[in-house]
Amino acid sequence: MIPKEQPLRFTLDADILDRFVKRVAAIGRPRGGVAISGMAGLDVVNVRCLLEDGGYIQAEIPGQSEDTFEIGFQARYLIDAMATLRAQQIQFFADSQSAPTIISGAAELADPSTTIVIMPMRI
């Protein structure tokens, strides 16, 4: 059952997020997944990933957030989700930072019947 209220909402550029997550997966195994954080009123969202060697990769991705948030996902799950969605923008909806997250395409090209639910991870 998908909750009707999802106060945690943000939208990201799908292509840039996809390239970032794939780059993280190619460089080294992520330790702790991909953390996504944003602040209301800004038009960029911070994405970072800790690597097993103690280093990290970070990028600012064009996006929008209705509130300040921080949430994490396994890199492999994000890659699989983005391969399924064909959209220029990806929307994320969740009840909280630890609740199942709904991912869908935000553009006219997106298939409205495609909705993906993934569990976030602790970051």
Secondary structure, 3 states (H helix, E strand, C coil): CCCCCCCEEEEEEHHHHHHHHHHHHHHCCEEEEEEEEECCCCCEEEEEEEECCCCEEEEEEEEEECCCEEEEECHHHHHHHHHHCCCCEEEEEECCCCCCEEEEECCCCCCCCCCEEECCECC
